[in-house]
Amino acid sequence: MKQIKCSDFEKEVSQTDEMVLLLFTNDWSGSAIILEGALSALQKKWRRVFHCIKISNDDCREIGKRFNVKNVPTILIFDSGKVVEKISGVPSKQTIENVLQDLNENQKC
């Protein structure tokens, strides 16, 4: 997954028309590392629909506060710069894929 800097957030997330899956993570959380592995596998399948990136919650606390991120890992999914889904904790790979599938289907409507 591509790591973005705080200064890249607006360009990569808020100012894009793409659907973006953003993982709030840090270097010291084992559960964040596990989730990143699952997301990397899903990224291969969904790369044409979702732009998958990660951001350090430690380095970018203000962005995390803006979106009420209280726990790491947390996934936010954006559509045209707006949050359409929030997932906290470590859901199963299948749960994440189900959410992506539902969002993709709803976007086509």
FILUMZA-290093 format. One line per 3 residues: number of its first residue (from 1); for each residue x, y, z negated of N, C-alpha, C. Coordinates in steps of 0.02 Angstrom, whole numbers, always signed. Last residue first. Example, Ala and Ser with C-alpha at 12.3 -4.5 7.8 and 13.67 -1.06 7.14 Angstrom:
BEGIN
2> +642/-112/-354/+684/-53/-357/+645/+2/-394; +660/-284/-390/+615/-225/-390/+660/-165/-390
# end
This chain:
BEGIN
109> -1264/+120/+472/-1336/+135/+476/-1348/+207/+498; -1130/+107/+450/-1154/+97/+519/-1227/+116/+528; -1117/+120/+315/-1090/+174/+357/-1117/+168/+428
106> -1166/+0/+268/-1205/+61/+256/-1181/+119/+300; -1059/-85/+304/-1126/-94/+334/-1168/-32/+326; -958/-32/+222/-949/-34/+294/-1016/-41/+329
103> -1011/-58/+95/-998/+11/+116/-991/+15/+193; -1014/-200/+98/-1076/-161/+90/-1067/-89/+113; -876/-228/+112/-924/-251/+162/-988/-210/+158
100> -826/-175/-7/-804/-148/+57/-852/-166/+113; -893/-259/-99/-904/-187/-101/-884/-156/-34; -835/-382/-63/-908/-373/-58/-926/-298/-57
97> -702/-359/-96/-720/-370/-26/-795/-361/-16; -713/-351/-235/-691/-292/-197/-712/-300/-124; -752/-483/-261/-795/-427/-281/-777/-364/-241
94> -640/-554/-214/-705/-563/-182/-753/-506/-199; -543/-516/-307/-534/-498/-236/-600/-503/-199; -620/-460/-459/-593/-512/-415/-586/-484/-344
91> -565/-311/-546/-615/-355/-518/-582/-408/-474; -500/-240/-670/-471/-286/-620/-526/-334/-595; -545/-67/-694/-524/-133/-718/-496/-175/-660
88> -676/+11/-601/-624/+13/-652/-607/-58/-674; -728/+84/-457/-720/+18/-488/-662/+24/-537; -842/+181/-369/-789/+181/-420/-788/+113/-453
85> -893/+256/-216/-889/+196/-259/-831/+205/-308; -889/+374/-153/-949/+334/-141/-950/+271/-185; -829/+537/-158/-827/+471/-190/-894/+435/-179
82> -788/+618/-5/-832/+613/-63/-829/+542/-92; -713/+620/+112/-690/+660/+56/-733/+657/-7; -777/+527/+195/-775/+598/+214/-760/+643/+154
79> -784/+426/+62/-809/+431/+131/-814/+505/+147; -682/+336/-51/-707/+399/-25/-732/+390/+46; -670/+244/-195/-678/+239/-122/-713/+303/-99
76> -556/+212/-321/-607/+257/-296/-610/+249/-221; -510/+102/-447/-516/+112/-375/-571/+163/-362; -396/+96/-579/-463/+117/-556/-459/+127/-481
73> -302/+0/-699/-314/+26/-632/-387/+47/-622; -328/+131/-806/-288/+108/-749/-287/+33/-752; -461/+240/-855/-422/+178/-861/-384/+165/-798
70> -523/+357/-821/-504/+348/-891/-459/+288/-901; -557/+475/-708/-521/+411/-713/-495/+405/-784; -633/+585/-664/-651/+550/-725/-620/+480/-729
67> -584/+660/-563/-629/+606/-545/-646/+560/-604; -503/+749/-630/-554/+776/-584/-606/+723/-566; -413/+664/-691/-463/+699/-731/-520/+724/-688
64> -334/+628/-578/-372/+578/-615/-427/+609/-657; -279/+753/-551/-323/+722/-501/-365/+668/-535; -204/+770/-666/-257/+818/-650/-306/+790/-598
61> -107/+666/-661/-161/+665/-712/-219/+712/-695; -5/+609/-581/-59/+651/-552/-120/+652/-599; +83/+525/-646/+110/+585/-613/+55/+634/-592
58> -5/+426/-695/+42/+460/-740/+66/+526/-710; -67/+379/-582/-108/+416/-630/-64/+452/-681; -6/+380/-423/+13/+370/-493/-31/+412/-539
55> -100/+304/-294/-74/+365/-324/-59/+351/-398; -119/+221/-136/-116/+222/-209/-84/+287/-232; -229/+174/+0/-172/+209/-28/-175/+204/-105
52> -303/+126/+148/-288/+105/+80/-224/+138/+55; -434/+165/+245/-364/+186/+236/-348/+173/+162; -544/+53/+321/-524/+88/+261/-450/+104/+262
49> -551/+0/+451/-609/+32/+422/-590/+77/+363; -436/-62/+486/-468/-22/+538/-528/+18/+511; -400/-138/+374/-361/-78/+392/-393/-34/+445
46> -453/-254/+320/-496/-195/+324/-460/-132/+349; -353/-352/+319/-417/-366/+351/-456/-303/+365; -250/-289/+249/-237/-317/+315/-302/-329/+353
43> -309/-260/+127/-291/-205/+172/-279/-231/+243; -314/-377/+55/-376/-352/+86/-361/-298/+138; -181/-382/+11/-207/-436/+53/-271/-413/+90
40> -178/-267/-66/-132/-273/-8/-156/-327/+39; -268/-300/-166/-285/-247/-118/-240/-250/-56; -195/-396/-236/-259/-414/-205/-278/-363/-151
37> -87/-315/-280/-75/-374/-238/-139/-395/-201; -153/-224/-361/-120/-200/-300/-105/-258/-252; -190/-305/-468/-242/-278/-423/-211/-254/-357
34> -63/-327/-525/-103/-383/-500/-155/-359/-450; -32/-196/-563/+12/-231/-515/-25/-291/-484; -131/-171/-656/-128/-130/-595/-85/-164/-541
31> -96/-263/-754/-160/-272/-718/-162/-230/-654; +26/-210/-799/+25/-275/-766/-39/-285/-727; +83/-50/-791/+23/-89/-805/+23/-154/-765
28> +189/+32/-757/+197/-10/-815/+137/-55/-830; +166/+119/-651/+219/+68/-644/+221/+18/-701; -7/+141/-608/+55/+163/-638/+105/+105/-635
25> -149/+201/-513/-106/+150/-541/-50/+182/-581; -290/+212/-419/-253/+247/-471/-215/+194/-510; -314/+186/-252/-300/+151/-314/-261/+197/-360
22> -433/+222/-135/-378/+251/-173/-372/+214/-239; -486/+202/+23/-484/+165/-40/-422/+190/-77; -578/+302/+131/-514/+293/+96/-526/+254/+32
19> -638/+328/+291/-652/+299/+226/-586/+282/+194; -599/+484/+373/-592/+412/+364/-620/+391/+296; -594/+617/+380/-659/+588/+395/-658/+512/+386
16> -505/+710/+255/-507/+661/+309/-578/+636/+319; -478/+787/+144/-486/+820/+208/-487/+772/+267; -460/+704/+32/-515/+752/+34/-529/+780/+103
13> -347/+616/+70/-411/+593/+43/-467/+643/+57; -232/+674/+126/-243/+602/+133/-313/+579/+114; -241/+811/+91/-233/+790/+161/-254/+718/+170
10> -253/+804/-51/-303/+838/-10/-301/+814/+63; -134/+729/-89/-202/+706/-102/-254/+738/-56; -5/+768/-83/-33/+740/-22/-107/+723/-29
7> +34/+806/-209/+28/+859/-159/-3/+834/-93; +50/+684/-271/-6/+727/-290/-19/+779/-236; +94/+562/-147/+111/+610/-199/+49/+651/-214
4> +52/+390/-117/+51/+461/-100/+71/+502/-161; +103/+235/-55/+101/+278/-115/+100/+350/-91; +22/+111/+36/+59/+174/+40/+49/+213/-25
1> +42/-59/+0/+0/+0/+0/+44/+62/+0
# end
